[in-house]
Every structure is written in C-alpha cells, then in structure tokens.
C-alpha cells in the first residue's frame, strides 16, 4: 500500500487530522528576547520585533529538519507504547 493511502486511512481515525502538533508564538519569541535583553528590550520598536520574527522563521526553515525530529519523536513513541 502506498504511504499516501496509509495516511488517508489513518486520517479517518482522527477528529481533526489537520490539528497543529507544535507551534511557536510571538509571545514565545518575546519571552526569549526579554530573557536575553532584559529591560533593554523595552526600547525595541515594532519593526525590530517583526524583524526578529522573520529571522526566527528563516532560521527554523533553514535548520529545522523535520525528518530528524519525527525520527526522534517516533523512537520515543515506540518506547512508550511498549511500556
């Protein structure tokens, strides 16, 4: 059976197969900025914050290898299922 057919069948077992599994919000980014800059962060402009957002998106897109993360997560999942 082709992987896409398997995905289609598995998707029918879920209420919402398009559910977001993990997300990073601007608030998460603001927390990281505040942790790094402290009160100096209060001087940042909206343009500065949007630039930080764009850089995070670009960095995630460049460095995030979803296949590697899925592999790690599924290895852990298989271990937990066997307990």
C-alpha distance (Angstrom), angle and dihedral (degrees) to the residues before:
residue distance angle dihedral
X1 . . .
X2 3.80 . .
X3 3.82 117.7 .
X4 3.80 91.8 -118.1
X5 3.81 91.1 56.7
X6 3.81 90.1 49.5
X7 3.82 89.5 50.7
X8 3.81 90.6 49.6
X9 3.80 91.8 51.7
X10 3.79 93.5 46.1
X11 3.81 90.9 47.4
X12 3.79 89.8 59.9
X13 3.81 89.1 61.1
X14 3.82 91.8 63.3
X15 3.78 131.2 71.8
X16 3.81 92.0 -138.7
X17 3.81 116.4 13.6
X18 3.82 89.3 177.2
X19 3.83 91.3 62.8
X20 3.80 112.4 136.1
X21 3.80 109.1 -113.5
X22 3.80 98.3 -168.8
X23 3.77 134.0 3.5
X24 3.77 139.4 174.7
X25 3.77 115.8 -143.1
X26 3.77 131.6 -158.8
X27 3.81 86.9 -110.0
X28 3.82 88.5 59.9
X29 3.79 88.6 52.1
X30 3.81 92.1 47.1
X31 3.80 89.0 52.0
X32 3.80 90.0 53.4
X33 3.80 91.4 47.6
X34 3.82 92.2 48.8
X35 3.80 90.0 48.8
X36 3.78 91.5 51.9
X37 3.80 100.7 39.1
X38 3.79 104.5 25.6
X39 3.80 114.3 -164.5
X40 3.80 90.8 -12.4
X41 3.81 85.5 76.1
X42 3.81 88.6 71.7
X43 3.82 88.0 73.4
X44 3.82 92.4 61.6
X45 3.78 117.8 112.9
X46 3.79 126.4 -137.7
X47 3.82 87.0 -104.6
X48 3.82 89.8 54.7
X49 3.80 90.4 52.2
X50 3.79 93.3 47.6
X51 3.80 89.7 49.2
X52 3.82 89.0 52.9
X53 3.82 88.6 50.4
X54 3.79 91.2 51.4
X55 3.80 91.6 48.7
X56 3.81 91.9 50.5
X57 3.80 90.3 50.8
X58 3.80 91.6 48.7
X59 3.81 92.6 46.4
X60 3.79 93.3 48.7
X61 3.78 90.3 47.4
X62 3.78 92.0 50.2
X63 3.79 101.5 40.6
X64 3.78 105.6 26.1
X65 3.78 109.6 97.9
X66 3.79 103.0 -169.3
X67 3.79 92.1 -170.0
X68 3.80 91.4 59.5
X69 3.81 91.9 46.6
X70 3.80 92.3 47.6
X71 3.80 89.0 49.5
X72 3.80 92.3 52.7
X73 3.79 93.0 44.5
X74 3.80 93.8 47.3
X75 3.82 91.3 48.5
X76 3.79 88.6 55.3
X77 3.81 91.2 43.7
X78 3.80 91.3 54.3
X79 3.81 90.7 50.7
X80 3.81 92.5 50.0
X81 3.79 91.9 47.4
X82 3.82 90.0 56.0
X83 3.81 94.0 54.7
